[in-house]
Amino acid sequence: QVRLVESGGGLVQPGGSLRLSCAASGIIFSHSAMGWYRQAPGKQRELVSTITSGGTTYYVDSVKGRFTISRDNAKNTVYLQMNSLKPEDTAVYYCSSLPYWGQGTQVTVSS
């Protein structure tokens, strides 16, 4: 059974930082590409960042220079470090190893 469990969301002021974590089980993590997606209220889910099994990363333009994706294969965990957060980053953030999804974690950026 595949499980992806996100944590680390919360309320943060503009300019602040959060680190999301996604613990994976039931997949061969070290061989799996991992991704972070987000869905804001009234909007479609969008791809934020991905990391391949070899460590190659991708970022959507809106988060380049602010977010960093990383992985720890020993812990079967992928991270998303989010800095310089903006109100428009507010969304539910989902971890994915397609076709599998986590349950999501809420990130709210507000003063």
Secondary structure, 3 states (H helix, E strand, C coil): CCEEEEECCEEECCCCCEEEEEEEECCCHHHCCEEEEEECCCCCCEEEEEECCCCCEEECHHHCCCEEEEEECCCCEEEEEECCCCHHHCEEEEEEECCEECCCEEEEECC
